[in-house]
Amino acid sequence: MGNFNRQKSISQPKLVLHLIIFLICFISVILHVIYSPVPLVSITKFTIQSNLIVSLTFLFSSFTLLKRKDDDSLLAYFKNASVLFMAVCILTYHFLLASGGEYEGFRIITNFTLHYLIPILVFLNWLLFESKQKYRFRSILYWMIFPAIYTAVSLLRGLVDGFYPYFFFNPNGEIPAGVGSYANVGLFIVAFLLVLAVFGAVLIIFNRLFIYFSRTPQQEVKKTKVL
């Protein structure tokens, strides 16, 4: 009985946080796009697409919690990928994009929630509630699939119609409109993917450290199949 009550007391805060992340994230995405001067431009942003992935991930995770089931490997993959995507959002925006323009009305709030609040909540959820797993370092390649596809599609679209969602994808013009050459675009992309890979490695190391320090002679950490 004691174990049951303990499990219930832990799962309820987790469920509440998951629902909060889903609701704030999903509503923020919708409002940010609707109130954009050019909605079709907003939906091309990495912030919007990655936050949509996060909102769906935590929606499905909420259903899993309500059913009292463990995460399968796919849901665990998206939860860890969400941590990386949100790290990219908060750091790229804060250090490269924050001075690029001002927002008005609802978008002042949604800009904050999408670039700061949701990334922080996703990290706190991982830190406090998620079961840590011993991922292989090749998992980094799986986590990089979406950012790599996003980058490739953005560059191909730019070649076709001249539109680039971010200045560092644009080989034409100088900063802040572009970066001046394809070589500079390549440098930004390599740096972007390298930083993402480093974050992925750090995430794996922290997962392993949590597992190592949580081991006791009486308790073995549950092993789950991961990608």
Secondary structure, DSSP 8 states (H G I E B T S, - for coil): -HHHHHHHHHHHHHHHHHHHHHHHHHHHHHHHHHTSSSHHHHTTSHHHHHHHHHHHHHHHHHHHHHTT----HHHHHHHHHHHHHHHHHHHHIIIIITTS----THHHHHHHIIIIIHHHHHHHHHHHTS------TTHHHHHTHHHHHHHHHHHHHHHHHS--SSGGG--SS-TTT--SSHHHHHHHHHHHHHHHHHHHHHHHHHHHHHHHHH-BTTB--------
